[in-house]
Amino acid sequence: MLRGSTPALLAAALVGAGVVVVATRRPPRRAAPPVKPRDPGDEPQVPPQPPADSAELWERERKVAPLPSVLDVAAEPEELAFDDGTPGARRAAKLPRRGVGDLLEGEFAPVDRGAPLAPATTESLWPVRTKARSYLQVSYWSDKGVRGRSGNAFGAKRKDGDGRLMYHAGMDLGGDEGDVVVAPEAGTIVDVVKFYHGTWAIYLRVAGDLVINLGEIAYPSWREFGIKPGSVVERGQPVARIGKMLQDSMLHVETWDGSGMSDEAMRTYMREGLGKGLLVWRDRTSPPDRLLDPSAYLLQASENQYLRDQGVV
């Protein structure tokens, strides 16, 4: 368009030059659809969350809908949501309910993996407070095959950094980095030591001279809860937080026979064993001295925690 010209003048000039000008009109704009007023009830309701570092987060009872025992874990478990809508425990979708008594005896009982079973007790609780999908999942071998995840079970085949065969001396429990680790029973902290790949471990002596390794915790998370060697703790008391070993986060649980050994002697045994590699399980038929299989202990702890979450006890 020429500077200073108008559309009308330009059209007249074009007609004078013998150019046919066809007038066009823009289609009318469509009116925008009316906006429906937003119903406040349509907004997602997000429950208020307590501070992440507050121990009260796990002091509250978490109620879940009644369902078969979460001990029945299958390869394709069905998710259970807590009442606040967050993911919770997982359970088998097709297996019938089996109480812990059925799982500790008969064809569903843990089979011998080379070490004696740590005794189950009704006093134990699940040692990690988590919203991970594998909450309360116990992985072990029975006559019916693997229950849970075979790689997490006691006695699972592993390879060390040099590619040499070794066996899993504990059981891995699902959890996320930063999840709170609690004492499964009342007891005394024997020691806090370096563990593997930048993680640490707490050794807790409970009733019956059972010493429990709560491993792969974050440094120095135990200080947040005032924990140190010699601390006396109550059942369910927070003691640390899950750390991160390489790319994974979990709680590694071992059980040891502490009978006939003082806390000082047990402390020396564990520190020397970890430092010299004496606690590494190389031969299936010859596990480290005093090592116990935690499968039965954790099965009972899972059931105890499940009933507590349900408000039954």
Buried (B, 14 or more C-beta within 10 A) or exposed (E): EEEEEEEEEEBEEEEEEEEEEEEEEEEEEEEEEEEEEEEEEEEEEEEEEEEEEEBEBBEEEBEBEEBBBBBBBBEEBEEBEBEBEEBBBBBBEEBEEBEBEBBBEEEBBBBEBBBBBBBBBEBBBBBBBBBBBBBBBBBBBBEEEBBBBBEBBBBBEBEEEEEEEBBBBBBBBBBBBBBBBBBBBBBBBBBBBEBBEEBBBBBBBBEEEBBBBBBBBBBEBBEBBEBEBEBEBEBBBBBBBBBBBEEEBBBBBBBBBBEEBEBEEBBEBBBEBBEEEEBBBEEEEEBBEBBBBBBBBBBBBBBBBBBBBBEEE
